[in-house]
Amino acid sequence: MAVDRYYGTGKRKTSTARVYISPGSGEIIVNRRPLADYFPSEVQRTLIRYPLTLTDNVGKFDIRATVDGGGLSGQAGAIRLGIAKALLEFNSELRPKLKKAGLLTRDSRIKERKKYGQKGARKRFQFSKR
């Protein structure tokens, strides 16, 4: 039995994406909406398609992504990582190309928590000597 669906999980900031790719016409659906409807910015759409462009797979896969948490930028980054991981599951020979482009590394930068007795994560209350 041939597998016709490949899965990848992506995370960025506080966003989590579950990405399924299957051979098809290149349709990308995010949270049951077309890519252009969900991400109004062309920059974010390009960011999401980058793993496909890099591996010459544009128009060869239908992509279904469910993403939640965070804002649009974090969600776009999470979907990009999910697509890269799913492509790796599809063909492990793509690994060197994806790794060289830095697409398999999770961007672990998240917001630092506010500390008690301070104004923010790093900012302090003004110091007064007298």
NORURPE-V671090 format. One line per field, one symbol per residue. burial: I if it has 24 or more other ideal C-beta (glycine too) atoms within 12 Angstrom, else O. A space follows every 10 residues. Layout:
burial: ???
This chain:
burial: OOOOOIIIII IIIOIIIIII IIOOOOOIII OOOOIOOIIO OOOIIOIIII IIIIIOIOOO IIIIIIIOOI OIOIIIIIII IIIIIIIIII OOOIOOIIOO OOIIOIOOOO OOOOOOOOOO OOOOOOOOOO
